[in-house]
Amino acid sequence: MSERDMSAGRPARRVTPRIVVIVVVVIVALIMLFSSFFVVDQKEQAAVLTFGRFTRLAEPGLHFKAPFGIQKNYNVPTQVVLKDEFGFRTERPGITSIRSQEEFPNESLMLTGDLNIVDVEWIIQFRIVDPYKWLFGVQERDKTIRDISQSVINELVGDRAIFDVIGSERANIESQGQERMNELFDKYNLGIRVTTVKLQNIVPPAGPVKDAFEDVNKAIQDRNRLINEGQEAYNNAIPKAKGVAEQMISEAQGYSIERTNKAQGDVARFNRVLDEYNRNPGVTRTRLYYEMYEDVFKDARGVELIDKNLRNFIPFKSLPPGAAPSAGVPGQAGGAQ
């Protein structure tokens, strides 16, 4: 029996309306099922629109919405830090970023307050804080963000001298730029908040301006070096001079105290001797006479005491070295000098 005969013997399958209805119902059910749910990531919020009108915000998780396009969701990365670059572009971000060789002078070249030209590169980092305003507040939001950022940085650079822009005012430009940008972004209902404004390279444009600037910068560095050297010499000399001065003052104060104490001791000793003299003039006079002899001849060697009038039986008396005058010597040489 041939295949044609065998197929002719089978009853033919016919597509009935019931089958069509079942298939359509299954397809509609699947479409309704998959279009009724949406997922919002942990770093996102979703704006839900009903027939094109904003209805609500959806937080991270699984959410239901009306199917068949009645409601649509637009997920917005509200917890992600976004970045815009001005004056340069990064081709390959990473630990070691690779910059594009293309230049953007229309973004980076600016006129400073002292009429110098400077090439400024900077970045801004921002977060989306209001998904509704981000989606529907401004039609060309990316261009608006860049235009506002450029105008703010141009204004701040134009209010300062070139050396202030490169040096001391750099941090102020960043902080004031962030504050001013946030004010304008709120005014234009962009729904974003700038978290960082960071100036990158700030250099004069290539050519005669850059050469002249490098000469001035070298002169400033030489001036700072000489100032540092002078400060170092000052720090070495002044403390040493102060130490010598304090030492001299201390020595003078010690000498003053020593002399004062000695003078006071001499006065006290004199007063004691005077009291003794007033009580016993003869004894005190003789003791003082002996003490004078001891003081005068204490360092002398081979001294001879001679009676100048030669009235004594022995006209002179030898004193051995180191011997103190005895009680008989003054009597023996009563008029000795």
Secondary structure, 3 states (H helix, E strand, C coil): CCHHHHHHHCCCCCCCHHHHHHHHHHHHHHHHHHCCEEEECCCCEEEEEECCEEEEEECCEEEECCCCCCEEEEEECCCCCEEEEECCCEEECCCCCEECCCCCHHHHEEECCCCCEEEEEEEEEEEECCHHHHHHCCCCHHHHHHHHHHHHHHHHHHCCCHHHHHCCCHHHHHHHHHHHHHHHHHHCCCCEEEEEEEEEEEECCCCHHHHHHHHHHHHHHHHHHHHHHHHHHHHHHHHHHHHHHHHHHHHHHHHHHHHHHHHHHHHHHHHHHHHHHHHCHHHHHHHHHHHHHHHHHCCCCCCEEECCCCCCCCCEEECCCCCCCCCHHHHHCCCCC
